[in-house]
Amino acid sequence: MNVRLLACTQNADIICAAAGRSCYSESPSADLLGMKDHERVLANIVGMGHHSVVEHAVFTFSVDGVSRALTHQLVRHRIASFSQQSQRYVPLKEPTYVVPETVKADPKTLELYEDTMRAIWDAYGKLSESIPAEDARYLLPNGCTTNITITMNARELHHFFSQRCCERAQWEIRELAERMLALCMETSPVIFKDAGPPCMRGPCPEGKLSCGHPRRPNKAFK
């Protein structure tokens, strides 16, 4: 898995703090960018749950080496923009796929897994010679790798991290979320100070389904 932050709102912490303060000021946000206490202001606003101001910060990521099983979960986060590699127009000549750790742990399981993948790609290659790739792709598995570009505002990222950094999230998308959070924290530490699973901020909402291992503040993601 390779996760890169392509672009983000510059000085996002300052801009969001100015936007928040402008709601209670006679001055527009443009005149408040030089405030000396933007960290305190923004921390107070976000701490009170007023997350609309962080919608002004936008982050774009490039992700590759992940499975289609992951991206099927990812696109359920609908307040976002996604651009994914097309299996209609990009021929998948080589078998590239994600191998879960549970598969790697047992040699016989791994052998079966890899033999099956090779058989799938062999059949896919043969079909692609006689029918359109968009039809041959019906053979391809969920484990097939893909690349995707993701753009979310900071409010949706908070929701994404709350859902997907949880220990109960599927392992691959949890790894993606933690890598994205680490990149966000480097650029906008105030906005994402308390980002992560709910157990970092209070009781676990999963009830009896809780993993029983609450996470600590964001040192866990560095």
Salt bridges, closest charged atoms under 4 A:
ASP37 OD2 - ARG21 NH2 3.04
ASP37 OD2 - ARG40 NH2 2.60
GLU55 OE2 - ARG155 NH1 2.72
ASP64 OD1 - ARG4 NH2 3.15
GLU101 OE2 - LYS104 NZ 3.48
ASP115 OD1 - ARG118 NH2 2.40
ASP122 OD2 - LYS126 NZ 3.23
GLU134 OE1 - ARG88 NH2 2.54
GLU156 OE2 - HIS77 ND1 3.58
GLU167 OE2 - ARG215 NH1 2.91
GLU175 OE2 - ARG179 NH2 2.60
GLU178 OE2 - ARG215 NH2 3.11
ASP194 OD1 - LYS193 NZ 3.73
GLU206 OE1 - ARG168 NE 3.25
